[in-house]
């Protein structure tokens, strides 16, 4: 599931809706994966040309909810000039 997000960022493509649905259904299973593996995949995702795409896949698939609950809480948060989620992307 993490690789799908990384490949979306690395190769600049949209994840298929059926794959995204399967990722949502199994998002909680990410807790069975070692944190070292998370770090390895996130490191690769964050240095791509489109890290925002990978992060959006993590959000859309609900993986973000389990991996980074602090970021998950930012989604939809309105602070006058847009959500913190969108403004964080601008900082990349």
Residue frames relative to the residue before (quaternion, step in Angstrom):
aa qw qx qy qz dx dy dz
X 1.0000 0.0000 0.0000 0.0000 0.00 0.00 0.00
X 0.6499 0.5027 -0.3190 0.4724 3.57 1.00 -0.78
X 0.6375 0.5337 -0.3330 0.4448 3.55 1.01 -0.73
X 0.5968 0.5524 -0.3706 0.4487 3.60 1.03 -0.66
X 0.6557 0.4931 -0.3056 0.4832 3.58 0.97 -0.85
X 0.6644 0.5026 -0.3100 0.4582 3.58 0.92 -0.87
X 0.6702 0.4932 -0.3075 0.4616 3.59 0.90 -0.87
X 0.5987 0.5455 -0.3644 0.4596 3.61 1.06 -0.66
X 0.6779 0.4753 -0.2790 0.4865 3.57 1.02 -0.82
X 0.7021 0.4921 -0.2650 0.4411 3.55 0.88 -0.98
X 0.7939 0.3082 -0.1345 0.5066 3.57 0.90 -0.97
X 0.3832 -0.7687 0.4429 0.2570 3.58 1.34 0.08
X 0.4923 0.6239 -0.4707 0.3831 3.58 0.61 1.16
X 0.4960 -0.6317 0.5118 0.3052 3.53 -1.34 0.32
X 0.4359 -0.6797 0.5268 0.2654 3.56 -1.01 0.84
X 0.5374 -0.6402 0.4580 0.3026 3.56 -0.96 0.95
X 0.5906 -0.6174 0.3989 0.3330 3.58 -1.01 0.84
X 0.6612 0.5005 -0.3238 0.4555 3.61 0.96 -0.76
X 0.6316 0.5056 -0.3320 0.4850 3.60 1.08 -0.67
X 0.6391 0.5256 -0.3219 0.4600 3.57 0.97 -0.82
X 0.6404 0.5187 -0.3190 0.4681 3.59 1.01 -0.79
X 0.6518 0.5010 -0.3090 0.4782 3.59 0.99 -0.81
X 0.6319 0.5245 -0.3279 0.4670 3.57 1.04 -0.75
X 0.6327 0.5273 -0.3279 0.4628 3.60 1.00 -0.80
X 0.6612 0.5292 -0.2992 0.4395 3.53 0.91 -0.98
X 0.7899 0.3146 -0.1360 0.5086 3.56 1.02 -0.83
X 0.2875 0.8102 -0.4813 0.1708 3.59 1.24 0.17
X 0.6488 0.5476 -0.3190 0.4212 3.59 0.96 -0.80
X 0.5706 0.6110 -0.3702 0.4051 3.56 1.21 -0.48
X 0.5000 0.6589 -0.4263 0.3662 3.59 1.22 -0.33
X 0.5903 0.5925 -0.3615 0.4121 3.58 1.16 -0.52
X 0.6247 0.5390 -0.3355 0.4546 3.60 1.24 -0.30
X 0.6088 0.5490 -0.3376 0.4625 3.56 1.30 -0.28
X 0.5456 -0.6369 0.4314 0.3325 3.58 -1.00 0.80
X 0.5607 -0.6061 0.4503 0.3399 3.54 -1.12 0.68
X 0.5720 0.5836 -0.3798 0.4336 3.58 1.14 -0.55
X 0.6483 0.5045 -0.3095 0.4789 3.57 1.04 -0.79
X 0.5985 0.5499 -0.3524 0.4640 3.58 1.04 -0.76
X 0.6769 0.5034 -0.2909 0.4515 3.55 0.83 -1.05
X 0.6439 0.5334 -0.3224 0.4438 3.57 0.92 -0.88
X 0.7065 0.4488 -0.2640 0.4793 3.59 0.84 -0.95
X 0.6552 0.5067 -0.3199 0.4601 3.60 0.97 -0.79
X 0.6044 0.5472 -0.3546 0.4578 3.59 1.02 -0.73
X 0.6782 0.4827 -0.2854 0.4750 3.57 0.93 -0.90
X 0.6475 0.5276 -0.3151 0.4506 3.58 0.99 -0.84
X 0.7204 0.4914 -0.2615 0.4136 3.56 0.82 -0.99
X 0.7008 0.4387 -0.2838 0.4856 3.61 1.17 -0.34
X 0.4500 0.6722 -0.4662 0.3582 3.61 1.23 0.25
X 0.6372 -0.5259 0.3937 0.4030 3.57 -1.29 0.11
X 0.7868 0.2375 -0.1163 0.5577 3.60 1.19 -0.49
X 0.0021 -0.8370 0.5472 -0.0025 3.63 0.60 1.03
X 0.5812 0.5978 -0.3762 0.4040 3.59 1.12 -0.59
X 0.6161 0.5408 -0.3502 0.4532 3.60 1.09 -0.63
X 0.6703 0.4937 -0.2956 0.4687 3.56 0.92 -0.86
X 0.6556 0.5011 -0.3086 0.4731 3.56 0.98 -0.83
X 0.6329 0.5193 -0.3338 0.4672 3.58 1.06 -0.69
X 0.6159 0.5206 -0.3441 0.4808 3.60 1.05 -0.69
X 0.6318 0.5195 -0.3363 0.4667 3.59 0.96 -0.78
X 0.6636 0.4872 -0.3027 0.4802 3.59 1.00 -0.77
X 0.6949 0.4915 -0.2793 0.4445 3.58 0.81 -1.01
X 0.7093 0.4437 -0.2514 0.4865 3.58 1.12 -0.65
X 0.4451 -0.7080 0.4148 0.3586 3.58 1.36 -0.12
X 0.3835 0.7101 -0.5028 0.3096 3.60 1.19 0.21
X 0.5997 0.5875 -0.3504 0.4152 3.55 1.05 -0.77
X 0.5930 0.5951 -0.3494 0.4149 3.58 1.07 -0.77
X 0.7356 0.4007 -0.2143 0.5024 3.56 1.02 -0.81
X 0.7130 0.4732 -0.2577 0.4487 3.56 0.97 -0.87
X 0.8047 0.0415 0.0385 0.5910 3.57 0.91 -0.98
X 0.1323 -0.8438 0.5139 0.0793 3.59 0.41 1.17
X 0.5876 0.5775 -0.3742 0.4256 3.60 1.12 -0.55
X 0.6689 0.4703 -0.2932 0.4954 3.58 1.00 -0.79
X 0.5980 0.5828 -0.3500 0.4246 3.56 1.03 -0.82
X 0.6669 0.5182 -0.2970 0.4455 3.58 0.99 -0.86
X 0.6137 0.5657 -0.3473 0.4275 3.60 1.17 -0.43
X 0.5626 0.6155 -0.3965 0.3839 3.57 1.12 -0.55
X 0.8213 0.1925 -0.1784 0.5066 3.53 -0.76 1.10
X 0.5071 0.6387 -0.4279 0.3896 3.58 1.25 -0.08
X 0.1661 -0.8084 0.5608 0.0664 3.56 -0.65 1.11
X 0.0151 0.7896 -0.6124 0.0367 3.55 -0.75 1.05
X 0.7724 -0.3917 0.1460 0.4781 3.53 0.58 1.33
X 0.8361 0.1627 -0.0680 0.5195 3.63 0.64 -0.99
X 0.7818 -0.2536 0.1450 0.5509 3.59 0.93 0.79
X 0.6323 -0.5501 0.3844 0.3871 3.52 -1.25 0.27
X 0.5958 -0.5551 0.4385 0.3803 3.54 -1.19 0.50
X 0.5773 0.5996 -0.3659 0.4163 3.57 1.10 -0.73
X 0.7023 0.4507 -0.2658 0.4827 3.59 0.79 -1.00
X 0.6613 0.5040 -0.3158 0.4571 3.59 0.91 -0.83
X 0.6072 0.5403 -0.3628 0.4558 3.61 1.06 -0.61
X 0.6137 0.5419 -0.3514 0.4541 3.61 1.02 -0.71
X 0.6332 0.5526 -0.3316 0.4287 3.56 1.00 -0.82
X 0.6322 0.5476 -0.3398 0.4301 3.58 1.11 -0.57
X 0.5767 0.5575 -0.3911 0.4512 3.60 1.22 -0.31
